[in-house]
Amino acid sequence: MDKLQIVLNKPSYSIPEVAQIIGITKYRVRMMIKLKQIKAIMAGSQQLILCHELKRYLIKGGFISHG
């Protein structure tokens, strides 16, 4: 859990980073974005997931506790 808290100190995360944190494929992260299960923003040609959005998803999914 400590490693997860350290990782979530960045302001935003790329699709490969989110895939590694959650333990799923990059394709699945892209599908989650497309299905609006997680929000992403465009930064140039790259999609980024903001830290607060990733935390929201992790709390909702029971990956981490609120607080």
DOTI-809337 format. One record per residue (C-alpha): residue number from 1; residue in three letters; y, z, x. Coordinates in steps of 0.5 Angstrom, whole numbers, plus 500, padded with zeros to 3 digits. Layout:
BEGIN
rec nr: NUM rest: ALA v: Y w: Z u: X
...
// end
This chain:
BEGIN
rec nr: 1 rest: MET v: 500 w: 500 u: 500
rec nr: 2 rest: ASP v: 505 w: 501 u: 506
rec nr: 3 rest: LYS v: 504 w: 494 u: 508
rec nr: 4 rest: LEU v: 506 w: 492 u: 501
rec nr: 5 rest: GLN v: 512 w: 496 u: 501
rec nr: 6 rest: ILE v: 514 w: 493 u: 508
rec nr: 7 rest: VAL v: 513 w: 486 u: 506
rec nr: 8 rest: LEU v: 517 w: 487 u: 500
rec nr: 9 rest: ASN v: 523 w: 488 u: 503
rec nr: 10 rest: LYS v: 525 w: 481 u: 504
rec nr: 11 rest: PRO v: 530 w: 478 u: 499
rec nr: 12 rest: SER v: 526 w: 472 u: 497
rec nr: 13 rest: TYR v: 519 w: 470 u: 498
rec nr: 14 rest: SER v: 516 w: 463 u: 499
rec nr: 15 rest: ILE v: 510 w: 460 u: 495
rec nr: 16 rest: PRO v: 505 w: 461 u: 501
rec nr: 17 rest: GLU v: 508 w: 468 u: 502
rec nr: 18 rest: VAL v: 507 w: 470 u: 495
rec nr: 19 rest: ALA v: 500 w: 467 u: 495
rec nr: 20 rest: GLN v: 498 w: 471 u: 501
rec nr: 21 rest: ILE v: 501 w: 478 u: 498
rec nr: 22 rest: ILE v: 497 w: 477 u: 491
rec nr: 23 rest: GLY v: 491 w: 474 u: 494
rec nr: 24 rest: ILE v: 491 w: 468 u: 491
rec nr: 25 rest: THR v: 492 w: 460 u: 493
rec nr: 26 rest: LYS v: 498 w: 457 u: 493
rec nr: 27 rest: TYR v: 496 w: 452 u: 488
rec nr: 28 rest: ARG v: 495 w: 458 u: 483
rec nr: 29 rest: VAL v: 502 w: 461 u: 485
rec nr: 30 rest: ARG v: 505 w: 454 u: 483
rec nr: 31 rest: MET v: 502 w: 454 u: 477
rec nr: 32 rest: MET v: 504 w: 461 u: 475
rec nr: 33 rest: ILE v: 511 w: 458 u: 476
rec nr: 34 rest: LYS v: 510 w: 452 u: 472
rec nr: 35 rest: LEU v: 507 w: 456 u: 466
rec nr: 36 rest: LYS v: 513 w: 461 u: 467
rec nr: 37 rest: GLN v: 509 w: 467 u: 469
rec nr: 38 rest: ILE v: 513 w: 468 u: 475
rec nr: 39 rest: LYS v: 520 w: 465 u: 476
rec nr: 40 rest: ALA v: 522 w: 461 u: 482
rec nr: 41 rest: ILE v: 529 w: 459 u: 484
rec nr: 42 rest: MET v: 530 w: 452 u: 488
rec nr: 43 rest: ALA v: 533 w: 453 u: 495
rec nr: 44 rest: GLY v: 534 w: 446 u: 498
rec nr: 45 rest: SER v: 527 w: 443 u: 496
rec nr: 46 rest: GLN v: 523 w: 449 u: 497
rec nr: 47 rest: GLN v: 522 w: 454 u: 491
rec nr: 48 rest: LEU v: 523 w: 461 u: 493
rec nr: 49 rest: ILE v: 521 w: 468 u: 489
rec nr: 50 rest: LEU v: 526 w: 473 u: 489
rec nr: 51 rest: CYS v: 524 w: 480 u: 491
rec nr: 52 rest: HIS v: 525 w: 483 u: 484
rec nr: 53 rest: GLU v: 521 w: 478 u: 481
rec nr: 54 rest: LEU v: 515 w: 479 u: 485
rec nr: 55 rest: LYS v: 516 w: 486 u: 484
rec nr: 56 rest: ARG v: 516 w: 485 u: 477
rec nr: 57 rest: TYR v: 510 w: 481 u: 477
rec nr: 58 rest: LEU v: 506 w: 486 u: 481
rec nr: 59 rest: ILE v: 508 w: 492 u: 477
rec nr: 60 rest: LYS v: 506 w: 488 u: 470
rec nr: 61 rest: GLY v: 500 w: 486 u: 473
rec nr: 62 rest: GLY v: 498 w: 493 u: 476
rec nr: 63 rest: PHE v: 498 w: 491 u: 483
rec nr: 64 rest: ILE v: 503 w: 497 u: 484
rec nr: 65 rest: SER v: 506 w: 503 u: 481
rec nr: 66 rest: HIS v: 513 w: 503 u: 478
rec nr: 67 rest: GLY v: 517 w: 507 u: 483
// end
